[in-house]
């Protein structure tokens, strides 16, 4: 199923914002224009980040200039998997009907497991899920395969321990941007390295990069100063995969768009039309469908990469739709 999101899905919904599709699209376009204008007044942010820039990006909320809010309801937990340690950010609501393993975004270079406490706590309570966010190692200090290794270990630990720890084996996985990439590579590694399929009921992939050799939309997007663009994607890939050629980056372990998708769970894939990663989601959804696996594709009109970080009507809608999918699948 493919849905082009503007103001609301087909049919009336009592909890929808009272706005038309054109109003919603106009709001999104105006936000993008303001974002671009502000970005043009700042120093170049698409160059390879130096230590000072990386420190600032890692200190502040993704997409913003202030530190994230860290909630008392969340706590950090160290787990050990086959002799290696990984840190998780854990949020457990009063009612738990499943567990959602979350991978944060940030181009494999910044972001953190405790950077979205408010958003993940709302999801936990609304969808009745224990939420575990993986604090994976970051590039360039820890290039590939550090982040995929950490996320694979977290997924393996959850498969082994969810029932005892949270009272349920109903498992879900997902993330945003680089986190979407890491969610899918984790599922593929579980299948290919551990012969584990069907452990996760569904995967939620929000504006992810699935071809690290660059799809046409990535290459053609250009220098438009939205949250990410062609240059910033190249910078991220160079940090994550230093000295890897485009052909090497097409390895299915690195670029899931080229992988055999058999054994993957049902998926919901979300992307905006003003996102350089648009093709990644469109192409992946087509391959998911060709593999005979249920997939929902949500294409959000006018939305840029990372739109869910900002206070927009389309963000409110996406937050609700994600919770609905994860609670019902």
C-alpha positions as CSV (number, residue, x, y, z in Angstrom):
1,X,0.0,0.0,0.0
2,X,1.3,3.4,-0.9
3,X,0.0,6.6,0.7
4,X,0.8,10.1,-0.4
5,X,0.5,12.1,2.9
6,X,-0.6,15.7,2.9
7,X,-3.2,16.5,5.6
8,X,-4.9,13.2,6.3
9,X,-5.3,9.7,5.0
10,X,-8.4,8.9,2.9
11,X,-11.6,9.2,4.9
12,X,-12.4,11.4,7.9
13,X,-10.7,10.8,11.3
14,X,-11.9,12.5,14.5
15,X,-8.3,13.0,15.8
16,X,-6.9,14.7,12.6
17,X,-5.9,18.3,12.6
18,X,-8.6,20.4,11.0
19,X,-6.6,21.5,7.9
20,X,-6.8,20.8,4.2
21,X,-4.1,19.1,2.2
22,X,-3.1,22.3,0.5
23,X,-2.8,24.1,3.9
24,X,-0.6,21.3,5.2
25,X,1.6,21.4,2.1
26,X,1.9,25.2,2.4
27,X,3.0,24.9,6.0
28,X,5.6,22.3,5.1
29,X,6.9,24.4,2.2
30,X,7.1,27.6,4.3
31,X,9.0,25.7,7.0
32,X,11.5,24.4,4.4
33,X,12.0,27.9,3.0
34,X,12.7,29.3,6.5
35,X,15.1,26.5,7.2
36,X,17.0,27.1,4.0
37,X,17.2,30.8,4.7
38,X,18.6,30.2,8.2
39,X,21.0,27.6,6.9
40,X,22.4,30.0,4.3
41,X,23.3,32.4,7.1
42,X,25.4,29.9,8.9
43,X,28.9,28.6,8.3
44,X,29.2,25.7,5.8
45,X,27.8,22.6,7.5
46,X,28.3,20.1,4.7
47,X,32.1,20.1,5.0
48,X,33.6,17.1,6.8
49,X,32.9,17.9,10.5
50,X,35.9,18.8,12.6
51,X,36.2,17.9,16.3
52,X,34.5,21.2,17.4
53,X,31.6,20.8,15.0
54,X,31.1,17.1,15.9
55,X,31.1,18.0,19.6
56,X,28.4,20.6,19.1
57,X,26.3,18.2,16.9
58,X,26.6,15.5,19.5
59,X,25.7,17.8,22.4
60,X,22.6,19.2,20.9
61,X,19.2,17.8,19.8
62,X,19.2,16.4,16.3
63,X,18.1,19.2,14.0
64,X,18.4,21.9,16.7
65,X,20.8,24.0,18.7
66,X,19.8,23.1,22.3
67,X,20.5,19.9,24.3
68,X,17.8,17.3,24.3
69,X,15.5,16.7,27.2
70,X,16.4,13.6,29.2
71,X,13.5,12.2,31.1
72,X,13.5,10.6,34.6
73,X,11.3,7.8,33.1
74,X,14.3,6.6,31.0
75,X,17.4,4.8,32.2
76,X,20.6,3.5,30.7
77,X,21.4,-0.1,30.8
78,X,24.6,-2.0,29.8
79,X,24.1,-5.4,28.2
80,X,26.7,-8.0,27.3
81,X,26.4,-10.1,24.2
82,X,29.0,-12.8,23.4
83,X,31.6,-10.9,25.4
84,X,30.9,-7.4,23.9
85,X,29.1,-4.6,25.8
86,X,26.4,-2.3,24.4
87,X,24.5,0.5,26.1
88,X,20.7,0.8,25.8
89,X,18.3,3.6,26.7
90,X,15.3,1.9,28.2
91,X,11.7,3.3,28.6
92,X,9.1,1.0,30.0
93,X,5.5,2.2,30.4
94,X,3.0,0.8,32.9
95,X,1.4,-1.5,30.2
96,X,3.7,-3.5,28.0
97,X,2.4,-5.4,25.0
98,X,5.6,-5.5,23.0
99,X,9.2,-4.3,22.7
100,X,10.5,-1.8,20.1
101,X,14.2,-1.8,19.4
102,X,15.1,1.7,18.2
103,X,18.2,3.0,16.3
104,X,18.7,6.7,16.3
105,X,19.7,8.8,13.3
106,X,22.6,11.2,12.8
107,X,24.5,10.1,9.8
108,X,26.4,7.4,11.9
109,X,28.4,10.4,13.3
110,X,26.1,12.0,15.9
111,X,22.8,11.6,17.7
112,X,22.5,9.4,20.8
113,X,20.2,6.9,22.4
114,X,19.1,9.6,25.0
115,X,18.5,12.3,22.4
116,X,14.7,11.5,21.9
117,X,13.4,10.6,25.3
118,X,10.3,12.7,25.0
119,X,9.4,11.3,21.6
120,X,10.2,7.7,22.5
121,X,8.3,8.0,25.9
122,X,5.2,9.2,24.0
123,X,5.5,6.2,21.6
124,X,6.0,3.8,24.5
125,X,2.9,4.9,26.3
126,X,0.7,5.3,23.2
127,X,1.7,2.0,21.6
128,X,2.1,0.2,24.9
129,X,5.7,-0.8,24.1
130,X,8.9,-1.0,26.1
131,X,11.3,1.0,24.0
132,X,15.0,0.3,23.9
133,X,17.3,2.7,22.0
134,X,20.8,1.5,21.1
135,X,23.7,3.8,21.9
136,X,25.9,2.5,19.1
137,X,29.4,3.7,18.5
138,X,29.9,6.6,16.1
139,X,32.1,7.5,13.2
140,X,34.6,8.7,12.3
141,X,36.2,7.5,15.5
142,X,34.4,4.2,15.1
143,X,33.8,3.6,11.3
144,X,32.1,0.5,9.8
145,X,31.5,-2.1,11.2
146,X,31.2,-0.7,14.7
147,X,27.7,0.7,14.5
148,X,26.2,-2.3,12.7
149,X,28.0,-4.6,15.2
150,X,26.5,-2.9,18.2
151,X,23.0,-2.9,16.7
152,X,23.2,-6.5,15.7
153,X,24.3,-7.4,19.3
154,X,21.4,-5.4,20.8
155,X,18.9,-7.2,18.5
156,X,20.4,-10.6,19.3
157,X,20.2,-9.8,23.1
158,X,16.6,-8.8,22.8
159,X,15.6,-12.0,20.9
160,X,17.3,-14.0,23.6
161,X,16.0,-12.1,26.6
162,X,12.8,-10.2,25.8
163,X,10.3,-12.7,27.3
164,X,12.2,-12.8,30.6
165,X,13.0,-9.1,30.8
166,X,9.7,-7.6,29.5
167,X,7.2,-10.4,29.7
168,X,6.6,-10.5,25.9
169,X,8.2,-11.9,22.8
170,X,6.3,-9.5,20.5
171,X,9.3,-7.7,19.0
172,X,9.5,-4.7,16.7
173,X,12.4,-2.7,15.3
174,X,13.1,0.5,13.5
175,X,14.8,3.9,13.3
176,X,15.2,7.1,11.5
177,X,17.8,8.0,8.8
178,X,21.0,6.1,9.6
179,X,19.0,4.3,12.3
180,X,16.7,3.0,9.6
181,X,19.7,1.6,7.8
182,X,21.0,0.0,11.0
183,X,17.6,-1.5,11.7
184,X,17.5,-3.3,8.4
185,X,21.1,-4.4,8.5
186,X,20.4,-5.8,11.9
187,X,17.6,-7.9,10.6
188,X,19.7,-9.1,7.7
189,X,22.6,-10.0,10.0
190,X,20.2,-11.9,12.3
191,X,19.1,-14.0,9.3
192,X,22.4,-14.5,7.7
193,X,24.7,-14.9,10.7
194,X,22.4,-16.4,13.3
195,X,19.7,-18.1,11.2
196,X,17.1,-16.0,13.0
197,X,13.9,-15.0,11.1
198,X,10.4,-14.2,12.3
199,X,11.7,-13.0,15.6
200,X,10.7,-9.4,14.8
201,X,7.1,-8.9,13.8
202,X,7.6,-5.7,11.9
203,X,10.2,-3.0,11.0
204,X,9.6,0.7,10.8
205,X,12.0,2.6,8.5
206,X,11.9,6.4,8.4
207,X,13.7,8.2,5.6
208,X,16.6,5.8,5.6
209,X,19.7,5.5,3.3
210,X,19.6,2.0,1.7
211,X,22.0,2.5,-1.1
212,X,25.3,3.9,0.2
213,X,26.7,4.1,-3.4
214,X,23.9,6.8,-3.9
215,X,20.6,6.4,-5.6
216,X,19.7,8.9,-8.4
217,X,17.7,11.2,-5.9
218,X,20.8,11.3,-3.7
219,X,23.1,12.3,-6.5
220,X,20.8,14.7,-8.1
221,X,19.5,16.6,-5.0
222,X,22.4,19.0,-5.1
223,X,23.4,21.6,-2.5
224,X,19.9,22.8,-1.4
225,X,20.6,23.5,2.3
226,X,17.9,21.4,4.0
227,X,18.8,19.1,6.8
228,X,20.8,16.9,4.4
229,X,21.8,17.1,0.8
230,X,24.1,15.5,-1.7
231,X,27.3,16.9,-0.2
232,X,26.4,16.0,3.4
233,X,25.4,12.5,2.4
234,X,28.8,12.0,0.8
235,X,30.5,13.4,3.9
236,X,28.6,10.9,6.1
237,X,29.5,7.9,3.8
238,X,33.1,8.9,3.8
239,X,33.2,9.0,7.6
240,X,31.3,5.8,8.0
241,X,33.1,4.0,5.1
242,X,36.5,5.6,4.7
243,X,38.3,4.7,1.5
244,X,35.4,2.5,0.2
245,X,34.6,2.9,-3.5
246,X,31.0,3.3,-4.7
247,X,31.1,-0.3,-6.1
248,X,32.3,-1.6,-2.7
249,X,29.5,0.3,-1.0
250,X,27.0,-1.7,-3.1
251,X,27.8,-4.8,-1.0
252,X,24.4,-6.0,0.4
253,X,25.8,-5.9,3.9
254,X,26.3,-2.2,3.5
255,X,23.5,-1.3,1.1
256,X,20.4,-3.3,2.0
257,X,18.7,-2.2,-1.3
258,X,20.8,-4.9,-3.0
259,X,20.1,-7.6,-0.4
260,X,17.9,-10.7,-0.6
261,X,14.9,-9.6,1.4
262,X,13.4,-13.1,2.0
263,X,12.5,-13.7,5.6
264,X,12.1,-10.0,6.4
265,X,9.0,-8.9,8.4
266,X,6.2,-6.6,7.5
267,X,7.5,-3.0,7.0
268,X,6.3,0.5,7.1
269,X,8.6,2.9,5.1
270,X,8.3,6.7,5.4
271,X,10.0,9.4,3.3
272,X,9.3,13.0,2.2
273,X,9.3,14.2,-1.4
274,X,11.9,16.9,-0.6
275,X,14.4,14.3,0.8
276,X,17.5,13.3,-1.2
277,X,16.8,9.8,0.1
278,X,13.4,9.6,-1.6
279,X,14.5,7.0,-4.2
280,X,15.9,4.8,-1.4
281,X,12.5,4.3,0.2
282,X,10.7,4.1,-3.2
283,X,13.0,1.4,-4.5
284,X,13.2,-0.5,-1.2
285,X,9.4,-0.6,-1.0
286,X,9.2,-2.0,-4.5
287,X,11.7,-4.7,-3.7
288,X,9.8,-5.5,-0.4
289,X,6.6,-5.9,-2.4
290,X,8.4,-8.0,-5.0
291,X,9.6,-10.3,-2.3
292,X,5.9,-10.9,-1.3
293,X,6.2,-9.3,2.1
294,X,3.6,-6.8,3.4
295,X,4.8,-3.2,3.1
296,X,3.3,0.2,3.7
297,X,4.9,3.1,1.9
298,X,4.2,6.6,3.2
299,X,5.3,9.4,1.0
300,X,4.9,12.8,2.7
301,X,4.3,15.6,0.3
302,X,6.9,18.4,0.5
303,X,8.6,17.0,3.6
304,X,12.4,17.2,3.9
305,X,14.8,14.7,5.4
306,X,14.4,14.7,9.2
307,X,11.0,16.4,9.1
308,X,9.8,14.5,12.2
309,X,12.3,16.5,14.3
310,X,10.2,19.6,13.8
311,X,6.8,20.9,15.0
312,X,4.8,20.4,11.8
313,X,1.3,19.1,11.1
314,X,2.9,16.3,9.0
315,X,5.0,15.4,12.1
316,X,2.0,15.1,14.3
317,X,0.4,12.9,11.7
318,X,3.4,10.7,11.3
319,X,3.9,10.3,15.1
320,X,0.3,9.1,15.3
321,X,0.6,6.8,12.3
322,X,3.8,5.2,13.5
323,X,2.2,4.5,16.9
324,X,-0.8,3.0,15.2
325,X,1.3,0.7,13.0
326,X,3.5,-0.5,15.9
327,X,0.6,-1.1,18.2
328,X,-1.5,-3.0,15.6
329,X,0.9,-5.0,13.5
